[in-house]
């Protein structure tokens, strides 16, 4: 709650997003708050809290997403096309289910963090009225001491799909 008030008072928005392929962090702020926003983001990335209450909130949100996933025909199409192309057992066609959410624990989040969140596995892009030298100075100030390395596990083996060309129909239940 304290962090949310701090961000709100300075007009800073920090959001995290993930897919099966990558994690994305987005920071939006006024130019004059960039230094403090970057300091906050740096602390979030280098010293995450792994708050159990927040994890439960996110799991609840994801549960709602699962409940509504058939509300949009394009979502059904994207999910079913992946299953047709890669096969239902492929990690490339994985679909999040309630049981997956039930099995996510704080320890899993920590392991994922330790494997993927490190400076050698990140790219940063900045849009706004700032000079490159100033950005380099600020990133060095806030991230320069972060020396961990990513320990990315190998991607699961995927069988070469065999195609049986056909017309497929996905029912919206």
MOQUI-V475583 format. One line per field, one symbol per residue. ss: DSSP state (H for helix, E for strand, L for the rest). phi: phi as a letter, one per 30 degrees, with the letter a starting at -180 (. if undefined). burial: # if it has 24 or more other ideal C-beta (glycine too) atoms within 12 Angstrom, else .. A space follows every 10 residues. Layout:
ss=???
phi=???
burial=???
//
This chain:
ss=LHHHHHHHHL LLEEEEEELL LLEEEEEELL HHHHHHHHHH HHHHHHLLLL LHHHHHHHHH HHHHHHHHLL LLHHHHHHHH HHHHHHLLLL HHHLLLLHHH HHLLLHHHHH HHHHHHLLHH HLLLLLLLLL LHHHHHHHHH HHHLLLLLLL LLLLLLLLLL LLLLLLLLLL LLL
phi=.ddddddddc icbbbcbbbd cacbcbbbad edcddddddd dedddcbddh dddddddddd dddddddcdc dceddddddd dddddcjdcd ddcdbdbedd ddcdbedddd ddeddcdaed bbbbbbbldb dedddddddd ecbdddcdbd bddddedbdd dcccdaccbc dcc
burial=......#..# .#.#...... ..#.#.#.#. ..######## ##.##..... ........#. ........#. ........#. .#.#.#.... .#..##.... ...#....#. .##..##... .......... .......##. .##....... .......... .......... ...
//
